[in-house]
């Protein structure tokens, strides 16, 4: 388990752009058992590919429309029980940190595992996510 003061800046990279940090299995269940709308789940990590590729890629993708209705994150190595619960909803994909999952109406519809993130640029990840958002998310009325 990583100390909170070490991971706080990495968590803030997502919470500062609208992500809700989920720290318990009950919070994860409450979000992912909702059967309406879209939810983007980022399994955050201290690894270099999370810092260089995953978090920046997510940030870039969210600058475009459409966007998921909800943005949530769990932190591997910190929120162990919440991460474990989130990964149950990501089956049949094996545990992966970092990873990014898109759910629509309670169903997993898009998944980026670590091997899709490592060695890819933030822009490539953003393009992949933006394509998934275009397929599965609604443009919100302003």
ABEGO torsion letter per residue (X at the ends): XBBAAAAAAAAAAAAAAGBBBBABAAAAAAAAABABEBBBBBBBBABAAAAAAAAAAAAAAAABOBBBABBBBBBBGABAAAAAAAAAAAOABBBBOBBBBBBBGGBBABBBBAAAABGBBAAAAAAAAAAAAAAABBBBBX
